[in-house]
Amino acid sequence: MCLELLWFENVKKIMLPAQIKLKNSERLTAQELFSNEHAKLREDAESWMKKTAESCMLISTVIATGVFAAAVTLPGGTDDTGKPN
């Protein structure tokens, strides 16, 4: 989709401004046609992004928990009485 969007924008740059708003036989502009043709692809990309964000959040939580535990732990540990070594 990214390459198609770049292609669409490049073609739009070389067109005359009056041509950009012209409608085809189905009464759709190029922008409307592009959006309609790529609607499912956009929905799939949104779904993938949400799943990826959830996975990254889970991983970052696990890492933050480990870093916090390492920062709070005293070097050398404690002896049987609870005093640091």
C-alpha positions, 0 to 999 in steps of 0.5 A: 500500500505504501508504494501505491500511495507514493505512486498516487501522490507522484501522479497527482503532482504532475496532473493539472489542478483541474484534472484532479477533481474530475470524476470518472463514469461512476462519478468518483474522483481519483482520491475516492476511487483509491480510497474505495479500492484500498479500504480492506488493505487499510483495515488489515493494516490497522488491525496488524498495527494494534496487535503489534502495539499490544505485543510491544507493550507486553514486552516493554512491561516485562523489561521494565519489571526486570530493570526495576528489580535489578535497580532495587536489589542491593549488590552482594545480597543479604545475610541470614539476619537481613543485613546487607553484606 
